[in-house]
């Protein structure tokens, strides 16, 4: 089942858009490239996602970026070979988010090559990715730095590194 999910980006997008943590706050994956190297996610302007200052609730901004890079890595790398988790994240609020907000995610060849090289010995690697959330006028609302845990699954690690 998981193999099918990552073989078809349209299915990935469809399923994730109905996942309750995305569906209820109005987080929508609008685009996922066929190779999982690009994604665009929108946060809709909903009354229940506004804070006391009538701007988007910061937790929704955080949530709209939460699993995306990890799942893009699963789609770009071989999900059967790798364990990939969100490890930590920081958010820097720059301006109030009013209206629909958008985050774009990019994975470059250099990112994937660095991950493959860093994990080929069986060690864990903790890459960082910066994501910017923009409003409809293109102004930056916040910057998130997401740190991931990436490691080959035990059966794909070199001898002596299976633990």
Phi and psi in degrees as a GROMACS rama.xvg file:
@    title "Ramachandran Plot"
@    xaxis  label "Phi"
@    yaxis  label "Psi"
@TYPE xy
-62.6641  -37.7513  UNK-2
-59.1395  -42.4949  UNK-3
-64.7872  -40.2259  UNK-4
-57.6075  -43.43  UNK-5
-88.1149  -12.7783  UNK-6
-78.859  -19.6744  UNK-7
-128.215  95.9946  UNK-8
-56.3171  -31.8404  UNK-9
-63.6928  -36.5701  UNK-10
-71.123  -42.5048  UNK-11
-53.5882  -49.7613  UNK-12
-63.2448  -46.1368  UNK-13
-59.8577  -50.3304  UNK-14
-64.4505  -45.1769  UNK-15
-64.1349  -33.8681  UNK-16
-69.3978  -18.0521  UNK-17
-103.299  1.29926  UNK-18
-66.8855  125.749  UNK-19
-50.2301  -41.6735  UNK-20
-63.6525  -18.5587  UNK-21
-97.7068  -42.958  UNK-22
-61.6994  -50.5028  UNK-23
-69.2769  -40.3529  UNK-24
-80.685  -2.54681  UNK-25
85.2648  30.1032  UNK-26
-87.9672  125.775  UNK-27
-129.176  126.167  UNK-28
-79.3889  113.788  UNK-29
-89.3935  -34.9889  UNK-30
-145.848  137.519  UNK-31
-136.506  125.503  UNK-32
-70.1934  159.562  UNK-33
-60.4522  -25.9073  UNK-34
-103.479  9.07736  UNK-35
61.9567  25.4987  UNK-36
-96.0703  -8.3049  UNK-37
-144.156  139.844  UNK-38
-147.782  148.954  UNK-39
-126.239  131.134  UNK-40
-125.82  133.549  UNK-41
-111.381  147.226  UNK-42
-112.902  115.42  UNK-43
-73.4297  157.369  UNK-44
-87.2029  101.942  UNK-45
-122.817  146.486  UNK-46
-58.2283  -35.2432  UNK-47
-83.4438  -0.0406882  UNK-48
-109.58  12.3831  UNK-49
-95.4622  147.317  UNK-50
-95.9373  -172.03  UNK-51
-64.3266  -22.5363  UNK-52
-91.3236  8.18854  UNK-53
63.8621  31.8455  UNK-54
-119.611  170.299  UNK-55
-60.3497  137.297  UNK-56
-63.7385  130.918  UNK-57
-59.2769  -32.6522  UNK-58
-64.4704  -32.7935  UNK-59
-70.0066  -36.877  UNK-60
-62.1491  -42.228  UNK-61
-64.7623  -45.2513  UNK-62
-64.57  -34.789  UNK-63
-66.1691  -15.5385  UNK-64
-108.5  -5.96394  UNK-65
-55.9446  -65.7277  UNK-66
-93.005  -1.76179  UNK-67
-63.8902  -52.0809  UNK-68
-64.9957  -41.4565  UNK-69
-59.5401  -44.0802  UNK-70
-70.2238  -34.271  UNK-71
-63.63  -39.4713  UNK-72
-64.8476  -40.6408  UNK-73
-58.7646  -41.1052  UNK-74
-71.9099  -33.2628  UNK-75
-83.4037  -37.8134  UNK-76
-92.7995  -171.054  UNK-77
-94.9999  106.281  UNK-78
-60.0356  -22.6262  UNK-79
-72.0115  -25.7939  UNK-80
-93.858  -24.5086  UNK-81
-117.491  147.872  UNK-82
-103.199  126.106  UNK-83
-134.574  125.41  UNK-84
-135.958  151.323  UNK-85
-71.5177  129.842  UNK-86
-99.6165  -48.8479  UNK-87
-161.838  168.611  UNK-88
-156.208  151.374  UNK-89
-124.553  146.715  UNK-90
-128.305  134.273  UNK-91
-117.592  107.675  UNK-92
-77.8033  125.277  UNK-93
-105.753  -43.7993  UNK-94
-149.089  159.176  UNK-95
-62.1641  136.01  UNK-96
-90.8103  108.648  UNK-97
-114.635  132.217  UNK-98
83.5082  -164.06  UNK-99
-69.8311  134.331  UNK-100
-116.393  152.059  UNK-101
-133.082  139.11  UNK-102
-123.803  136.211  UNK-103
-115.623  139.453  UNK-104
-121.433  134.083  UNK-105
-131.281  135.512  UNK-106
-116.233  123.99  UNK-107
-97.7035  160.825  UNK-108
-54.3079  -40.6424  UNK-109
-62.1564  -36.1469  UNK-110
-62.9221  -48.455  UNK-111
-67.0291  -40.9532  UNK-112
-64.473  -40.9132  UNK-113
-63.3134  -41.3364  UNK-114
-65.3993  -46.7513  UNK-115
-60.2267  -44.3996  UNK-116
-65.4911  -42.3505  UNK-117
-70.6882  -23.3442  UNK-118
-104.614  -7.16952  UNK-119
-63.9377  -22.1952  UNK-120
-83.7074  -4.21618  UNK-121
97.8648  -4.68561  UNK-122
-77.9138  157.863  UNK-123
-78.9194  150.855  UNK-124
-133.189  144.889  UNK-125
-123.91  73.1441  UNK-126
-70.346  152.779  UNK-127
-116.677  143.019  UNK-128
-133.044  132.394  UNK-129
-95.3013  136.401  UNK-130
-129.233  132.557  UNK-131
-109.634  134.104  UNK-132
-103.318  129.876  UNK-133
-117.094  153.3  UNK-134
-88.8511  -176.3  UNK-135
-67.5873  -19.1679  UNK-136
-90.1451  1.71276e-05  UNK-137
87.4079  4.71259  UNK-138
-77.1762  141.412  UNK-139
-74.281  126.655  UNK-140
-94.7431  -41.5061  UNK-141
-158.722  159.654  UNK-142
-119.545  129.336  UNK-143
-114.862  136.345  UNK-144
-111.357  117.522  UNK-145
-108.866  128.305  UNK-146
-106.635  133.332  UNK-147
-116.359  158.745  UNK-148
-106.093  123.777  UNK-149
-131.316  129.898  UNK-150
-155.123  146.164  UNK-151
-63.151  142.584  UNK-152
-64.9545  153.283  UNK-153
-50.2303  -40.3595  UNK-154
-69.2889  -12.6177  UNK-155
-108.113  2.36054  UNK-156
-85.1107  153.36  UNK-157
-61.0311  157.46  UNK-158
-52.8012  137.041  UNK-159
90.3045  -8.0535  UNK-160
-119.45  20.9502  UNK-161
-73.2952  -12.8072  UNK-162
